[in-house]
Amino acid sequence: MSLPVPYLSARTLTVVKPVDTSGAERVVNLGLNESWIGPAPGVVDAIRDSAVSVHRYADPGCGVMRATIGREFGLDPARIVCGNGSEELLDAVGRVYARAGDEILFPAYSFLQFAIVAYRLGATAVEAPLGPGFVVDVDALLASVTPRTRVVFLANPNNPTGTAVPMEEVARLARELPSHIVLVLDCAYAEYVDPSEAAVAFAIADRHPNVVVTRTFSKAYGMASARAGWAYAHADVAVALNNVRGIGNVNGMAQAAATVAIGEQGFIGEVRRRTAEGRLRLETQLRGLGFEVVDSAANFAFARLPAAEPGWAQATVARLARQGFVIRSNEDYGLPEWLRISIADRTDLDRAVALLAVEVAAAAPVARRA
Ligand SMILES: Cc1ncc(COP(=O)(O)O)c(C=O)c1O
């Protein structure tokens, strides 16, 4: 007896990696870029209130959520599509615009989900080379376009590197990219940059009907588990994306929570300020320990210990996890020496840095020999 043959192999491609925290009394997760500040005001009450109607189907068109987002950002709700996290919308773009044999292009060391979207479709994931310091090279991206390119993904700021492309460069990319190719501006970390900068992405989408902007409630709004995101696109593109999303993709509690959260821009400003403060402190501490640190514009730091022994980063992650601090190594991104650490409560981060200092001290003889 044989099993059905899958089109997709059993190869594990996942953004979330399992870690062994056994032995730790308390676990602080600094590995998923969640917000330590918690949900926006009113979110928990909105979820509780809407849970009373859990026996009813929610609005499949997310009408109130879209209208509220539209009002907040001055966007036409008919051009907004809501998703089960923004992840669903990245996948939807792939399913609408690419097929096996097509190419999906993105800068090297981009968010892993972009390669996963291509993999699920049997499309080819193409990575464009970066400039020094993990900075996206728009010219290299444009030079990597071929007749098979159907979708270009750009995460801005990017995960895992944290680097941001200046909006003038993003605008140039949109201008110079052939208009039959979809350009997805994945703005999952947009709340951590200046709101006027973040709003430029919408203006770019207004000028170019092939541009799709995605946003999420998972990060600064503190709603990772609710699974709510949205896309802003040309009206025809929005219709196409609506056709492939799940009908009940955003549950009623998530819709209610997102609708309340979007009005809390004062809170988001506070999240931005506190995150920037924590990031500066963490990056300074890491530099003090001898780490090379990439300038991050998001809610995490990205760093490596130069000349550490191969495998040091993974071993360090494993040892910290057993002491209750989950940070992320990046071998699945092809960056095995690099660590990604979410910004969090100052006391927790100080403790994580102290544990890292011990690891660095143990690695120092090797680093000195190099
Ligand atoms: C760059 C980027 N885009 C999109 C997402 C997906 O977020 P969600 O599906 O929770 O909206 C993430 C999550 O970490 C991310 O880092």
The ligand as an SDF file (V2000), in Angstrom:
LIG
                    3D

 16 16  0  0  0  0  0  0  0  0999 V2000
    8.1920   40.8590    7.7840 C   0  0  0  0  0  0  0  0  0  0  0  0
    6.9820   40.1520    8.3010 C   0  0  0  0  0  0  0  0  0  0  0  0
    5.8810   40.1280    7.5530 N   0  0  0  0  0  0  0  0  0  0  0  0
    4.7720   39.4900    7.9430 C   0  0  0  0  0  0  0  0  0  0  0  0
    4.7210   38.8410    9.1520 C   0  0  0  0  0  0  0  0  0  0  0  0
    3.4820   38.0480    9.4580 C   0  0  0  0  0  0  0  0  0  0  0  0
    2.7900   38.5490   10.4810 O   0  0  0  0  0  0  0  0  0  0  0  0
    1.2810   38.1660   10.7620 P   0  0  0  0  0  0  0  0  0  0  0  0
    0.8880   37.0120    9.8890 O   0  0  0  0  0  0  0  0  0  0  0  0
    1.2390   37.8100   12.1990 O   0  0  0  0  0  0  0  0  0  0  0  0
    0.4990   39.3860   10.4150 O   0  0  0  0  0  0  0  0  0  0  0  0
    5.8370   38.8350    9.9850 C   0  0  0  0  0  0  0  0  0  0  0  0
    5.8070   38.1030   11.2620 C   0  0  0  0  0  0  0  0  0  0  0  0
    6.7590   37.9850   11.9870 O   0  0  0  0  0  0  0  0  0  0  0  0
    7.0070   39.5050    9.5460 C   0  0  0  0  0  0  0  0  0  0  0  0
    8.1170   39.4970   10.2870 O   0  0  0  0  0  0  0  0  0  0  0  0
  1  2  1  0
  2  3  1  0
  2 15  2  0
  3  4  2  0
  4  5  1  0
  5  6  1  0
  5 12  2  0
  6  7  1  0
  7  8  1  0
  8  9  2  0
  8 10  1  0
  8 11  1  0
 12 13  1  0
 12 15  1  0
 13 14  2  0
 15 16  1  0
M  END
$$$$
